[in-house]
């Protein structure tokens, strides 16, 4: 009989053994986490509070910002707390939840990016039919379908990974439960099934990628046919932020899938993990606020109102004598 130990918890390894560097590492991630939360919360606030942004593209953008908040919250808070409290372990249930929500929010975000690509395709290539095709009810169903797709995808993968006990080493050379690391300690049956599922998923992603190439080829072809320079710039300003975000997400996904599985912790492995766990949610609000003029104007107004709130007039007699007309920003 072969003796083996069933894994009940995993050890998340630090990239350094020096305590001061570990704390500095945690503080750095804390700043990134807070900046990511602030940027995405501002984007959601801008879309919700401004009536000019109550359009399908910005409805999907607010969902994307909410997903970015949830996506980055799956891994970073746990790592920050563990580092500051000098704890390396994560329970099997905690690891299961982390992988489930990581896949859930990541796959849902990809579904929303595909939906937003179709929205830009209709807006630029079929502008006269945009109001008919992208009706509020259809936008709502598209959002529900994206969230449902994420739940199904993450349930299938997580259910397969954790359907059998783990045995062997419980050391994960990463700051969170990285899927390739967890698969290394899974049984061969789970390992083979998971890579079969990943292969099927990759084929679907290639189909989506082909759809994106065809869509944006037609979009840029339509933009070049616009006679005025101002019209071309306006059309590009509405689709270029989404294209940049989409390419960033796809690049991070390729790094996550095709990147090597490390057998030791290093700064290089940390940077690779940051490329697909931290960088997309951190960069998305920056890209949209810098490239989209409407978002930029509303965000500037919100920041001005937060930093320089209007003072209320305390003397009611002055209100009767002076008629004040407030002008919008």
Backbone torsions as a table, in degrees:
resi	resn	phi	psi	omega
1	UNK	NA	133.9	-179.0
2	UNK	-90.4	127.7	178.2
3	UNK	-84.5	134.0	174.7
4	UNK	-147.2	156.1	-178.0
5	UNK	-105.3	127.5	177.0
6	UNK	-79.2	129.7	-177.3
7	UNK	-78.4	126.0	175.7
8	UNK	-113.3	-10.9	175.5
9	UNK	-155.0	161.4	179.4
10	UNK	-118.2	152.1	177.3
11	UNK	-106.8	118.6	178.0
12	UNK	-91.3	117.4	-172.8
13	UNK	-86.8	141.2	174.1
14	UNK	-80.3	157.0	-179.9
15	UNK	-81.8	-7.4	177.7
16	UNK	-148.0	155.2	177.0
17	UNK	-94.7	-5.8	-179.2
18	UNK	-80.3	121.8	-173.5
19	UNK	-62.8	-40.3	-178.8
20	UNK	-61.9	-41.2	179.1
21	UNK	-69.2	-32.5	176.7
22	UNK	-64.0	-43.8	178.5
23	UNK	-65.9	-41.9	177.7
24	UNK	-62.0	-39.2	176.5
25	UNK	-60.7	-44.9	179.7
26	UNK	-65.3	-39.8	179.1
27	UNK	-65.4	-38.5	178.2
28	UNK	-62.8	-45.0	178.3
29	UNK	-67.7	-32.3	178.0
30	UNK	-64.6	-41.9	178.0
31	UNK	-63.8	-42.7	178.2
32	UNK	-63.6	-41.0	-179.2
33	UNK	-63.8	-46.2	-180.0
34	UNK	-64.8	-40.0	178.1
35	UNK	-64.5	-38.5	178.4
36	UNK	-65.7	-44.0	177.6
37	UNK	-61.3	-45.7	-178.0
38	UNK	-63.5	-45.8	-179.0
39	UNK	-62.2	-43.4	-178.6
40	UNK	-75.2	-35.1	175.4
41	UNK	-64.3	-39.1	177.3
42	UNK	-63.7	-39.4	178.5
43	UNK	-64.2	-45.0	178.0
44	UNK	-62.8	-43.2	179.3
45	UNK	-61.4	-41.6	179.6
46	UNK	-62.1	-43.7	-178.5
47	UNK	-69.0	-39.4	-176.5
48	UNK	-73.2	-39.1	-172.0
49	UNK	-87.1	-23.1	-176.4
50	UNK	-102.3	123.0	-176.7
51	UNK	-67.9	-26.1	179.7
52	UNK	-68.7	-16.2	179.8
53	UNK	-101.2	10.6	177.8
54	UNK	-85.6	69.1	-179.2
55	UNK	-133.4	161.2	-176.9
56	UNK	-53.5	-43.6	-177.1
57	UNK	-60.8	-41.8	-177.6
58	UNK	-79.1	-25.3	172.2
59	UNK	-63.2	-45.4	176.9
60	UNK	-67.4	-34.7	179.2
61	UNK	-64.6	-39.2	178.1
62	UNK	-65.3	-37.6	174.9
63	UNK	-64.6	-39.3	178.8
64	UNK	-63.4	-40.9	178.7
65	UNK	-66.3	-39.7	176.3
66	UNK	-62.4	-40.5	177.7
67	UNK	-65.0	-38.2	178.5
68	UNK	-63.2	-39.7	177.3
69	UNK	-61.9	-46.4	-179.6
70	UNK	-68.1	-40.0	-176.8
71	UNK	-61.8	-47.4	-178.5
72	UNK	-74.4	-23.2	-179.8
73	UNK	-78.0	-11.7	178.9
74	UNK	-69.7	-37.8	-171.4
75	UNK	-109.6	-44.4	-169.7
76	UNK	-68.1	-47.0	-178.8
77	UNK	-57.8	-41.7	179.2
78	UNK	-62.0	-44.1	-179.8
79	UNK	-65.4	-42.4	-178.6
80	UNK	-62.8	-45.8	180.0
81	UNK	-65.0	-44.8	179.4
82	UNK	-60.7	-41.7	-178.6
83	UNK	-67.2	-46.2	-178.2
84	UNK	-67.0	-30.6	179.1
85	UNK	-93.8	2.9	179.0
86	UNK	57.6	48.6	177.2
87	UNK	-117.5	135.7	-179.4
88	UNK	-111.8	-14.6	-172.0
89	UNK	-88.9	153.5	170.6
90	UNK	-139.3	133.9	-176.0
91	UNK	-68.5	163.1	178.2
92	UNK	-62.0	-40.3	178.0
93	UNK	-66.2	-40.0	178.3
94	UNK	-64.6	-39.3	177.7
95	UNK	-66.4	-39.5	177.2
96	UNK	-61.1	-46.4	179.7
97	UNK	-64.0	-40.0	-179.1
98	UNK	-63.3	-44.8	179.4
99	UNK	-67.6	-40.4	179.9
100	UNK	-60.3	-51.3	-177.0
101	UNK	-71.8	-30.7	176.3
102	UNK	-62.5	-46.6	177.5
103	UNK	-68.9	-38.7	-177.9
104	UNK	-61.4	-54.1	-177.5
105	UNK	-70.9	-34.2	179.1
106	UNK	-67.2	-46.4	-179.8
107	UNK	-70.2	-35.1	176.3
108	UNK	-65.2	-39.1	177.8
109	UNK	-63.3	-40.9	177.5
110	UNK	-63.0	-39.5	178.3
111	UNK	-63.2	-39.8	178.3
112	UNK	-68.2	-36.9	177.7
113	UNK	-64.3	-36.6	175.3
114	UNK	-66.1	-41.8	178.7
115	UNK	-63.7	-41.0	178.8
116	UNK	-67.2	-31.6	175.3
117	UNK	-64.0	-43.6	177.5
118	UNK	-64.4	-38.4	178.1
119	UNK	-60.8	-44.8	178.9
120	UNK	-67.6	-34.8	178.4
121	UNK	-62.8	-45.5	180.0
122	UNK	-68.2	-41.3	-176.7
123	UNK	-63.4	-36.0	-175.1
124	UNK	-96.2	-39.6	-177.1
125	UNK	-87.4	-27.1	179.5
126	UNK	-133.6	62.2	-174.3
127	UNK	-64.5	-31.3	-178.2
128	UNK	-71.6	-23.7	-179.6
129	UNK	-103.3	6.9	-174.7
130	UNK	-61.5	-45.1	-178.6
131	UNK	-64.2	-28.6	-179.6
132	UNK	-81.1	-42.2	-176.8
133	UNK	-74.5	-47.9	-176.7
134	UNK	-96.3	60.5	177.1
135	UNK	-72.4	155.6	-179.9
136	UNK	-55.5	-38.1	-179.7
137	UNK	-65.8	-39.3	179.1
138	UNK	-69.7	-36.7	177.0
139	UNK	-63.3	-40.7	178.9
140	UNK	-63.9	-44.2	179.0
141	UNK	-66.4	-34.5	176.5
142	UNK	-64.5	-39.8	177.8
143	UNK	-66.5	-44.9	178.5
144	UNK	-61.5	-42.1	178.5
145	UNK	-63.4	-36.6	178.8
146	UNK	-66.1	-45.6	178.4
147	UNK	-64.2	-39.9	-179.8
148	UNK	-66.4	-38.8	177.4
149	UNK	-59.9	-41.6	178.5
150	UNK	-63.1	-40.5	179.7
151	UNK	-64.0	-46.1	-178.6
152	UNK	-63.3	-46.2	-177.3
153	UNK	-62.1	-47.1	-178.1
154	UNK	-69.5	-33.2	178.8
155	UNK	-65.3	-42.9	-179.9
156	UNK	-62.7	-48.8	-177.0
157	UNK	-68.0	-47.2	-177.8
158	UNK	-66.1	-40.5	177.9
159	UNK	-60.9	-39.1	179.0
160	UNK	-70.2	-41.0	-175.9
161	UNK	-66.7	-34.2	-173.5
162	UNK	-111.4	21.3	-179.9
163	UNK	-80.2	-18.7	178.4
164	UNK	-125.0	154.1	-179.8
165	UNK	-64.4	151.5	175.3
166	UNK	-91.4	149.0	176.7
167	UNK	-143.8	157.2	-179.1
168	UNK	99.4	-151.0	-177.3
169	UNK	-69.6	140.8	177.6
170	UNK	-109.5	18.0	-177.9
171	UNK	-88.8	128.0	176.4
172	UNK	-113.7	118.5	-176.9
173	UNK	-86.0	60.4	179.6
174	UNK	-161.7	166.6	-177.4
175	UNK	-87.9	3.3	176.1
176	UNK	-149.1	175.6	-179.9
177	UNK	-75.7	86.1	179.7
178	UNK	-75.7	134.9	-173.0
179	UNK	-60.6	-48.5	178.2
180	UNK	-59.4	-34.3	178.5
181	UNK	-67.1	-41.8	180.0
182	UNK	-67.5	-36.6	180.0
183	UNK	-65.3	-25.1	-179.9
184	UNK	-65.7	-27.3	179.4
185	UNK	-103.1	7.5	177.3
186	UNK	-84.1	164.6	177.8
187	UNK	-70.1	160.6	-177.1
188	UNK	-62.8	-33.5	179.6
189	UNK	-63.7	-47.8	178.4
190	UNK	-64.0	-41.7	-178.7
191	UNK	-59.6	-47.1	-178.1
192	UNK	-69.0	-40.6	179.2
193	UNK	-64.5	-40.2	-178.6
194	UNK	-64.9	-41.3	179.6
195	UNK	-72.0	-25.7	172.2
196	UNK	-67.7	-43.1	176.5
197	UNK	-63.1	-39.6	178.5
198	UNK	-65.9	-35.5	177.9
199	UNK	-65.9	-41.7	177.2
200	UNK	-64.5	-41.8	178.3
201	UNK	-62.9	-38.1	179.7
202	UNK	-64.3	-38.3	177.1
203	UNK	-63.1	-40.9	177.4
204	UNK	-65.3	-39.5	178.4
205	UNK	-65.1	-37.0	176.8
206	UNK	-64.1	-38.7	176.6
207	UNK	-62.7	-44.2	178.3
208	UNK	-64.2	-38.8	179.6
209	UNK	-64.7	-39.8	176.6
210	UNK	-63.4	-40.7	177.1
211	UNK	-60.7	-41.2	-179.9
212	UNK	-65.1	-42.4	-179.8
213	UNK	-62.3	-45.3	179.4
214	UNK	-64.4	-42.3	-178.7
215	UNK	-62.8	-47.3	-177.3
216	UNK	-75.2	-24.6	172.5
217	UNK	-64.6	-42.1	177.0
218	UNK	-70.2	-35.4	178.8
219	UNK	-62.9	-50.0	-179.1
220	UNK	-67.2	-31.3	175.6
221	UNK	-65.5	-40.3	178.1
222	UNK	-69.3	-37.5	179.5
223	UNK	-64.3	-40.5	-178.8
224	UNK	-67.3	-20.4	178.9
225	UNK	-83.6	-10.6	178.4
226	UNK	-68.8	125.9	-173.3
227	UNK	-68.1	-39.2	-174.8
228	UNK	-87.3	145.4	177.8
229	UNK	-66.3	-38.5	179.9
230	UNK	-64.3	-38.4	178.3
231	UNK	-66.5	-39.8	177.9
232	UNK	-65.4	-41.0	179.7
233	UNK	-64.6	-41.3	-179.7
234	UNK	-64.5	-40.3	179.5
235	UNK	-66.9	-42.3	179.4
236	UNK	-67.3	-34.5	-178.7
237	UNK	-67.7	-22.8	179.1
238	UNK	-86.0	-25.8	-177.1
239	UNK	-107.4	-22.3	-178.0
240	UNK	-65.0	-39.4	176.5
241	UNK	-60.0	-42.3	-179.6
242	UNK	-65.1	-38.7	179.9
243	UNK	-64.9	-40.5	178.2
244	UNK	-64.0	-45.3	179.2
245	UNK	-63.0	-41.1	-179.8
246	UNK	-64.0	-45.2	178.6
247	UNK	-64.0	-38.1	177.5
248	UNK	-63.4	-42.3	179.8
249	UNK	-66.2	-44.5	-179.8
250	UNK	-64.7	-39.5	178.4
251	UNK	-63.1	-43.2	179.0
252	UNK	-66.3	-35.5	178.2
253	UNK	-67.7	-38.9	178.0
254	UNK	-64.1	-41.6	177.9
255	UNK	-62.4	-40.5	-178.8
256	UNK	-66.0	-39.3	-175.4
257	UNK	-82.6	-45.3	-173.4
258	UNK	-93.6	-9.0	-179.1
259	UNK	-67.1	152.5	-179.1
260	UNK	-69.1	147.3	175.4
261	UNK	-85.9	112.9	-174.0
262	UNK	-74.2	147.7	174.8
263	UNK	-104.8	5.1	174.1
264	UNK	-153.3	158.2	-177.7
265	UNK	-86.3	134.2	179.3
266	UNK	-152.4	167.8	178.3
267	UNK	-64.4	-35.7	178.7
268	UNK	-60.9	-44.7	178.2
269	UNK	-64.5	-35.9	177.8
270	UNK	-63.3	-44.3	-179.7
271	UNK	-65.9	-37.9	177.5
272	UNK	-64.1	-42.7	178.8
273	UNK	-65.3	-38.3	178.3
274	UNK	-63.5	-29.0	-177.9
275	UNK	-63.1	-30.0	-179.1
276	UNK	-116.6	-1.3	176.8
277	UNK	-110.7	-32.9	-172.7
278	UNK	-113.8	-41.1	-171.6
279	UNK	-62.1	-48.1	-178.7
280	UNK	-59.8	-51.1	179.6
281	UNK	-66.3	-26.7	178.2
282	UNK	-74.6	-38.3	-174.9
283	UNK	-85.3	-27.6	-174.7
284	UNK	-55.0	-52.0	179.1
285	UNK	-64.8	-31.2	177.8
286	UNK	-66.1	-44.2	-179.1
287	UNK	-64.1	-45.4	-178.3
288	UNK	-68.9	-37.9	-179.5
289	UNK	-71.3	-29.8	-179.5
290	UNK	-84.2	-32.9	-173.5
291	UNK	-99.2	-18.8	-178.4
292	UNK	-105.9	116.1	-173.5
293	UNK	-66.6	-39.2	-179.3
294	UNK	-63.9	-45.5	178.0
295	UNK	-61.8	-42.2	-178.3
296	UNK	-61.3	-44.4	-179.2
297	UNK	-63.2	-45.2	-178.1
298	UNK	-67.2	-40.1	179.2
299	UNK	-64.3	-41.2	177.1
300	UNK	-61.7	-40.6	179.2
301	UNK	-65.8	-41.2	179.1
302	UNK	-64.3	-43.4	179.9
303	UNK	-64.2	-40.4	177.5
304	UNK	-62.4	-42.6	179.8
305	UNK	-66.4	-32.6	179.5
306	UNK	-75.6	-37.8	-177.5
307	UNK	-84.9	-33.5	-177.1
308	UNK	-127.7	72.6	-179.4
309	UNK	-67.2	147.5	179.2
310	UNK	-70.9	134.8	-179.5
311	UNK	-85.6	137.1	177.7
312	UNK	-79.5	142.4	178.4
313	UNK	-79.4	122.6	-174.2
314	UNK	-83.7	-27.1	-176.8
315	UNK	-94.1	111.9	-176.7
316	UNK	-69.4	-22.7	-179.3
317	UNK	-66.7	-33.7	179.9
318	UNK	-67.9	-27.0	-179.8
319	UNK	-69.5	-35.8	179.5
320	UNK	-70.9	-36.5	-176.1
321	UNK	-80.0	-31.5	-174.4
322	UNK	-117.5	129.2	177.8
323	UNK	-99.5	116.4	-175.1
324	UNK	-107.0	129.6	175.6
325	UNK	-112.9	115.5	-179.8
326	UNK	-81.6	132.3	176.7
327	UNK	-101.6	141.6	177.1
328	UNK	-71.7	159.2	179.6
329	UNK	-68.7	NA	NA
